[in-house]
């Protein structure tokens, strides 16, 4: 049986090469392959973080009549993950290989972080898992990620009409840094659904609670950073086992080893 370090190295070796025409990248926490949290995410979303399709909602009691806000989440958000650097367009002249090399070194010099107990929370119309108590170490890691990798991201056009839900402070951050949930506004969150109606939120919360109880009680260890990219490649989007709406791919997962 592989130990955790060997498992991580084996998984990295199996990752496919980066495509030549990427359009987006992000840096996230995704559960270590084979861990209880990864198995939960695979069952809940019907998809592993590497894009492999499985039977959706197999343990949730929802199955085929699941609210549509859940079923489109895997295609849109790449399965179970918590962002540290939000999805951004690659700046002209930059290469994903540079980011991957930088991230590998960055992760090697940082320590794993325990989240502490988690709680099921509502963020606007979606459900997420968040630490029950503030974790400054996670916020600091997110700020370090932003400082280290923002230079690879292209500037984005900002339309205030699309961000009516943001607070004045978040709008200032969006205008200044291109992202509203950075610095003091960052919250570590494992997204579990897309937007749902009120009656759906109650129903899905009820289905989720017994499944997430072990993670809520014990928390999870943020033990690696994942590099996720979106190749501009129709052949990739149409490959077996990949949804046409889910072009995002895992381009590397690097253990925190500081």
PyMOL commands that set and color helices and strands:
alter all, ss='L'
color gray80, all
select helices_A, chain A and resi 4-14+36-45+63-65+68-71+73-77+96-108+136-152+160-163+168-177+183-185+198-218+234-237
alter helices_A, ss='H'
color red, helices_A
select strands_A, chain A and resi 22-29+82-89+113-114+118-123+126-131+189-191+221-222+224-231+248-255
alter strands_A, ss='S'
color yellow, strands_A
deselect
rebuild
show_as cartoon
